[in-house]
């Protein structure tokens, strides 16, 4: 059985509910016989009439007791993960890259792509929760990372990354673009920068739909994670400012990734591409995007470890790197979980009851695996109290057998939880 946070549903709900200031009732006015004629009220200019603030999506979960246990754990896992990322932010806006809890030392080196993924996750969390602190953290992180981009002298509508060697420019630009579009406080200047980065990304999509992201020493993610993130960023840009050429490039990229997954199934590839395919289908009702999303979601279900076919119970819910493989799953299973959550959302919109009944259990099991690689109060009681409260609780480690913390691992977990909480699978059936 996986560890759960030892607090009651009512306690969790109280912790999530927004604080309400207690204002005293105003005094009754004195009668006219004492005060004389009532003076006119102050004139309020029309510009000062501000509509009531829209409730953040998390407001739906104030009464956690009405939700199933997997939803309760997703809410708590998302909040503690986002708060862990916020605690890891340094004064210059970047996040602590990671930590080896065994020796209580930070990880050597840093990676701008992982920083951008952390900013993306915090921005999503800020939008979902309406939390001002998370909004500030995300905004500072985005501004710090935008200093690693510049205008393209050959194309004034394009912005290019200038990250150091060793960081994949395409992956970085995609993650940063997504972070800006999720930022609740993004102004016109920031969204313009995101649109310029999206133009850079569009240029990386080749005529056949493949994404050119390999450099001198290509990352393994060049064939799995980065292409899907590029497509997600282009879908977000097209949602903000529809453009026929972006739509065409996006459709070609999804078609290419669909064929690549069929030729060599990989859970990260599917998990990264499905959200883009769902987004495109919502925008244009593209039947090919719909088919791609379902085909890859079906493939994900075939890559998942069940409770009866694993060497260790901790692997259950995680994903094999390929059909038939028998290696330990890692935090990357969160990318697959996010893709499944997007597919579940699609089944609720159509609706497709048969696929929903297939995808939701797989999604719940996937999030159970993610919860198993997240530090909680129950699985960290052997650490010193202040250390675990500051550096462990909420963080996601790399694998069941590897307790190393890294910002992109926690970001992946937080993003998966958030996608589930907005998928329609979070509500009682």
N, C-alpha and C positions, 0 to 999 in steps of 0.2 A: 504493500500500500504506500502511496506517495505521501510525503509529509504535507500537512496543511497548517495554515497559520492558526494557532490556538486562541482564537477570539470568537466570540459569539457573533451571529449575524447582526444582532441589534447594535452591538458595539461597533462593528465595522460600518454599519449604516450611519451611525452617529459621527464616526470619524470622517466620513465622506461628505456629510451634509454641510453646506456653506453656513458660516456663522451669520447670525442675524443680530443686528444691534437692537437693544431694547430701549426704545424711545419713550420718555414719559408722556402721558396724555397732556395736550395743551390746556392751559387754564381757560375756563369759560369767560367770555367777555362780560364786562360790567353792563348793567342795563343803561339804556339811553337817558333815563332820568338822572343818572349820575354823570355820565360822560358827555351828554349833549349829542348833537347829530353825528352819525357815523361817518368818519372821513373816508374819502375814496381810497381804494386799495392801490398799491404800487403798480405802475405800468410795466408789463413784462414784454420785451420785444419778441417778435415772432421767432427770431433766430435762437432765442434762449429756450424755446420749447423743445426739449430733447425726448425722443420716444424712450420708453422703458427698455432697458438692456435685454437682449435675447438670452434666454437661459442656455447655459452650456449643456452639451449632450449628456454629461455625467449626471445631471439633475434627475434623469430617469431612474438612477440607481440609488436614490436616497433610501428607499425601502428595500434593502437587499434581501430581506426575509422572504420576499415573494419570488425570488429567482432561484434557479437550480444551483447546486454547489459549484459546478464548473464556471458559472458566471460570477459567482462570489469570488472564486479564486482568481479569475481573470481581472476583475476590478482591483483586487488587492495587489496582484502581481504587477499590473500596469502602474498603479500608483507608487508602489515601492521601487519599481524599476526606474520610473521617471525621476523620483526623488534621489535615487542613487546617482543617476547621471547629473542631476543638478549639484549634488555634493561634490562631484568630481570636477566641476568647472573651476578653472584657475583664474586669477585676477585679469589675465590678458584675454580671456574669453574662450581659450581652448580647454579641452578636458584632459584630465589625467589619463594617459593612454591605457593603463591597466595596472594590475597588481598581482603579485605572487603571494597569496595569503600564508603559505607555509613559512616563508622567511620575512613576511611583512615588508616587502620592498616593491617599489614601483617597477614596471617593466622598462627595459631599455628600449630606446628608439620610439618613434612615433610615425603615424601615417595619416596624411591629410584626408584620404578617402574615408578612413574610419572616423575621423573627426566630423566629416560631413554627414555620415550616417547617424552619428550621435545627435548632431544638430537637427536632422530630419525627425528623429524619434521624439526629441523634446518639443519641437514645434508641433508635431501631431498631438502630443499629450497636452500642450498648452491650449490648443484649439478645442480639444475634447473636454478638458476640465474647467477652462476659464480661469485657471490659476495664474495670478499675476506674477508670481515668482518664476514659474516655468516659462511664462511669456518673456520675461526679462532675460532669463538664461538663454533661451533660444535666440532672441534678438541679438544678444551680445555675441553668441557663437557664429551666427550668420554674418554679422558685420566683420568679425575677425577673419572668417574664411573668404569673404569677398575681396579682401586685400590680396588674395592669391590669384586674382583674375585681372584682366586688363582689356581695354578696347582693342579690337582687331584693326590695325591701321589700314588693312586692305578692304574692310567691310565695316562701316560704322554701325550697322545693325547687329554685329556679332561681337561676342565677348569670349575671350579664350583664357583657359587656366594657365597659370605659370607656376605650377607646383614643382617642388624639387624632384630630382631624379629618384626613381624608386616608387613614386606614387603614380597610379594610373590616372592620366588626365581625364579620360572619358568617364570613368567611374566616378571620379571626384566631381566633375561638372554635373553629372546626372543627379547625384545625391544632393549637391548644393542647390540645384534648381528645384528639386522636390521640397527641400527645407524651406526655401523662400515662399513657395506657393502654399505651404501649410502654415506659415507664420501668421498668427492672428493680427499682428500690428504692421504687416507689410504695407508700405505706402507705394505711391506710383514709381518712385525712384527704384525701390527694390524689385517691384514686379517687372519694371523695364529691364533691369539687370538679369532677372530670371529669363525673360523672353530672349535676350541676347545670348545667354548661355544655351537656351534651347535651340537657337539658330546654329550655334557651333555643333551641338549634338546632331542636328538634322544632317549636317554635312558629313557626319561620320557614318551615316547609313548608306551603304552602297546600293547600286541599282537593283541588285538581286535581293535586297533586304537584309543582308548581313551587316553587322556593326563592326566597323574598323576600330579596334581599341588596343590591339597588340602593339607593343613598343619593342625596344631592343631586347628586353627580357620579359616576355608576356606573362601576366599573372594567370593562374589557373582559372580565375574568375572571368577571364576574357571570353570563355565559351559558355559560362553558366550565369553568373550574377550580373555583370555589367550590361550585357545586351538588354536584359529585362528592365533594368533601372533606366536605361536610355529611353526605352519605349514608354515606361511610366511617366518620365519627365516630358516627353513629347505629347503624351495624352493629356497631361495636366496643362501644358502650354496651349494646346488646341482647345481645351475646355474654357480657358480664360479668354483666348483670342482665336476663334476658329479661322483656319486657313486651309484651303483645299490642298496645297502642296504638302503641308504637315500631315494632313489626314491620309494622303496617298502614301507618303513615306512610312507612316505608322502602320498602315495596312500591310505594306510590303514587308516590314520588319516582323510583324506578328506571323505572317505566312511563312517566312524563312525560319523563324524560331520553332514554329509548329512542326515543320519538316525535320529540323535538327533534333527535336525531342523524339520524334518518331524513330529516327535513325539511331539515336543514342540517348535513351531516357536518363535524365538527371533531375533529382528533386529540386535543386536550387534553380535550374533553368525554368522549370515549370512554375515554381513558386514566384519567380520574379516576373514572368511574362503574363501569367493569368490576370493580375490586377490591371495591366495595360489593355489586355483584350476585353475585359469587362468594361473598362472605362470607354474604349472605342465603341463598343456595342451600345452603351447607354447614349453616347453622343450621336451615333449615326444609324443604329439598328443594322450594323454590318453583320450579315449572317455568317461570313467566314470567321469573323472574330468570335462570334458566339460558339461556333463549332470548335475553334481552337481552344477556347477556355475549357469547354467540357472534355475535349479529348485529353488535354494535359491533366485536368483534375482526375479523370479516370486513371490515367497513368500514375499519378501520385498515390492513389489508393493502392495500386499494385506494388509500389515501392516501400510501403510502410511495414514496419515490424509489428506483428501482433503479439498478444500476451502468451501465445502458445508456441511461437517459433523463434524465440530469442535465447541467446546464451545466458543473458542476465535480464532479470525483470526490469531493471532500470532502462533497458533499451526500448521497451514497449512504447509504441507511439511515435518513435523516431523513424527516420527514413534511411533506407539503404542508398549508397551513392549510385547504385545501378541494380537492375533486377538480378536476383541471384547472389548478390554480394553479401558478405557476412561480417562486415567491419563495424566497429562501434560508431553509432551516430553521434553527431556533435550539435552545437548550437545552431548550425546551418539548417537544422530541421525547422527552426522558426520561420525561415523564408518559405519553406513548403507549407507550413501552417497558415501563413498569411495568404498564400495563393489559394488554399482551400477555402479560407474565409471569404475571399472575393467570389469564388465559385458558388459558395452557399448563398451569398447575397443575391447572385444572379438567379438561382433556383427559386428564391422567394419572390423575385420580381416577376418572373414569367407567368405563372409559377410552374415548377417542375417537381412534383411531390416525390417521384421515384428517385431522382438524383439527390434531392434534399435528404431523403432517408439514408442514402449511401454516404454522402459527403459529411453530414453533421457528426456522426459517430467518429469518423476518421479525424475530423477537426478537433473534437473534444480529446481524443487520445493524443493527438499531436501536441495540444496545449498542455496536457498532462506531462508529456516528456519535457517540454520547456520548463514547466514548473519544477520538475525534478532537477534541473540544472541551474535553478535560481536559489541563491542563498536566502534563507528564511530564519526567523528566530529559533525554529525547531532543529535545524540542521547545522547551527553554528554555536550551540551552547558550550562547546569546548574551547571557544576563543574568548579572550579577555573582553569584557563588556563594552568598554569605550571603543576598542578597535573594531569589533564587529558592528556596532551601531553606526560608526562613521564610514567604514570601508567595505563592509560585507553585505548587510541586509539590503536586498533588492537587486544586487548585482547578479548577472548571469555568467556562469563559468563555461569553459570551452567544451567540456564533455563530461559524462558521468565519472570518468577516471582521471580527469584533468581539471583541477580546481582553479586554474588561472583565470583571473578576471580580465575582460577587455571591453572597451567601450562599445565596439561594434556588436559584440555578442549580446550585451544588455539592450542595445538599440534594436536589434533584431527581435528579441523577446517582447519588448514593449510594443513594437509595431504590430506583431502578431496578435497580442492581446487586444489592441485597439481595433484591428480589423474584425476580430471576432465580435467585439461589443457593438459593432455597427452593422453586423451581417444579417441580423434577423435570427441567428441561431442562439442568441443570448436569452431570448424570451422563453418562458415555459411553453412546452408543446401542448 
